[in-house]
Amino acid sequence: MLYACAVLATALYLYLMRQEERESAMYARRATYDALTNAKTYAVFRADISRTFNNAHANGQPLTIASIDVDHFKQVNDHYGHLAGNEVLIGVATTLQKELDRHPGEHSLYRTGGEEFSIIFNEIPARTATAIVRACWAAVKNSTYHASKYAIRVTISAGITAVRVTDNHLDELLKRADDNLYQSKQHGRDTITVEGDTLHDTTHVQPQQLYAYCTAQVRQLSGNHADMTTEVLTARYEATTDQWHLVPGPRSFTHQYNFVQQVAQEAGKIALTVHLTLADCQSTRTRAHMAAVLARNQRPTRLRVLLAAPVPLMTLAALRADYQHLDVGFVLGLNADSVAQVTEPLLPLLDGIRLPLSLLRAAEEDPDTAQHLHTLVAQCRQHDVVIVVSGIDNSVDADYVRQKWPVDGGCGYFVSHPDLPRID
């Protein structure tokens, strides 16, 4: 009996020891490896680069480091969502590590920032390290990363430098690597810079302007802020500033068709407003495309067309007749030059009018404009024409409109941030 107890006690002791060892190993791994990408952490990078830098100086050994950044990663996060962005980071780290494993030598991958990685090539000269980084760069470029329903392609930029006899401090080495990475970005990204020499300049092949479509909400300015319509907008990407900018004005419905169809299917029964030219609206092809959008959507969407004023009375009447079977409504966008040209006979043909905030503020200084606007607002009330103010970008704008003008709705960054562009 005593022997059995001793055996059980020993077994329990060994079990607890193994549990403690496993927990210690788990905690050590958490401190060493990034939980998301499985690359080594920034803290480990600082310790390793400090050690290898000192050894390189003391023993005259080569040491090369590479700073790597996933190009346009903010656009990936904003466009596909942060969960998809995480999947891309995991995929990139896996690709880099697999490629590193194919090459001999002592090299380690670290995650040193959000979408930033570093590689330490210990006792490896710059020429050899550059060949390995080029293989990593090509592997990422040729990979597709799957997240949810998306298949995402990304590229990386890199900066490479080797330790120098004149490097008195580690920070000189790290700054040189960052400077080379920055030069890669300045030369169009998707490239590698080694000691100030960019391997290939991609600025001439990157599009300076890329157009895409996005949506924003037009909402009531009353207390409940209910959605009035979903508006299709055009955005332009400018590579020089790495930003999207909304582009005012109409675009061909043929170009918008696929995007409008997708929004209608995803959103269901909504009011959807598109910006068109008068000529495009008069096109039979546009009517056919709108009919297709409405026919394919199982939960019917109400389409509205925003046209820039002025539109002649007879022309608008003809459009209403052409689109009557589709129940398409019309909204007239006004500016300082056209507001006086909107006569009361037009209003029964309209679902709404769009007034820019700048026009309302200008009316404060121009009695004639103010008179035209107040008359127009009163007439719209009589004919149940919805009045929406555009360009409401902050709370001051919103308070001004609510207090000064009896309008129905508003749009702008304060009312609803546009969904980032989707390129389909």
Buried (B, 14 or more C-beta within 10 A) or exposed (E): EEEEEEEEEEEEEEEEEEEEEEEEEEEEEEEEBBEEBBBBBBEBBBEBBEEBBEBBBEEEBBBBBBBBBBBBBBBBBBBBBEEBBBBBBBBBBBBBBEBBEEBEEEBBBBBBEEBBBBBBBBBBEBEBBBEBBBBBBEBBBEBEBEBEEBEBEBBBBBBBBBBBEEBEEBEBBBEBBBBBBBBBBBBBBBBBBBBEEBBEEBBEEEEEEBBBBBBBBBBBBEEEBEEBBBBBBBBBBEBEEEEBEEEEEBBBBEEBBEBBBBBBBEBEEBBBBBBBBBEBBBBEEBBEBBBEBBEEBEEBBBBBBBBBBBBEEEBBBEBBEBBEEBEBBBBBBBBBEBBBEBEEEBBEBBBBBBBBBEBBBBBEEEEEBBEBBEBBBEBBEEEEBBBBBBBBEEEEBBEBBBEEBEBBBBBBBBBBEBBBBBEE
